[in-house]
Amino acid sequence: MDKKLIVANWKCNPTTFKKAELLFDLIKKGLKNIKNVEVVICPPFVYLTTINKKRETSIKTGGQDCFWKKKGPFTGEVSPDMLKDLGCRYVIIGHSERRRYFSETDTMINKKLKLTLKKKLKPILCIDKISQVKKDLKGISRGEIKNIVLAYEPLFAIGTGKTASPEKAAEFNLSIKRILGDKVLILYGGSVSSKNARGFIQESGFQGLLIGGASLRAKEFIRIVKNIDSLR
Ligand code: PEP
């Protein structure tokens, strides 16, 4: 079985360095013997240095966003080079909260994707509509699309406790594969818990999960990863 990918998006949490360290230590301890899942933790930028020092090679890290220029007069921004230099392998791009609260457009997302791919940082592109795919991936070759991870995150499911039905999610999964080919890795995200996680892999055919709220509760996150790790 190919490894599944589980990405933890901590968003703007936890509020102190101490709490972030504790959360990471608990997760790391609980995931010592995981074999069939690649776990990626995406904490706020300010915690990345410490977490990258503490992590073991089996746990990877990622940024929650990055800029489309490699450096320069862009106050507040973080570039893909900076993330790579800290040891990150992944970066989330186009999360619906960035689109909604920070007015990120498909054009901006497209530029971010192009630079991260050039810098060999793996982008996790979040979408909730098929129509975003074409715009976000404009000018990116088939060969490069294979290096992008896609995350289907229906808006109504993010942080609400509601999830897409396994059938609807499977339909979306198939539609994306029809457009981009079956080499693209697709995750499901939106109110994933230890109760529903397996369904998205087994019934809907996703190759992994993007987890927000539940990734801030160490025990629950570990339970989800173990549930997926034990799938045959
Ligand atoms: C997310 O915001 O990417 C997400 C999946 O959040 P949650 O799991 O809390 O719904």
Residues whose N, C-alpha, C, O or C-beta is under 5 A from the ligand:
A	BS01	PEP	N9 A157 I158 G159 T160 G189 G190 S191 V192 L210 I211 G212 G213 A214
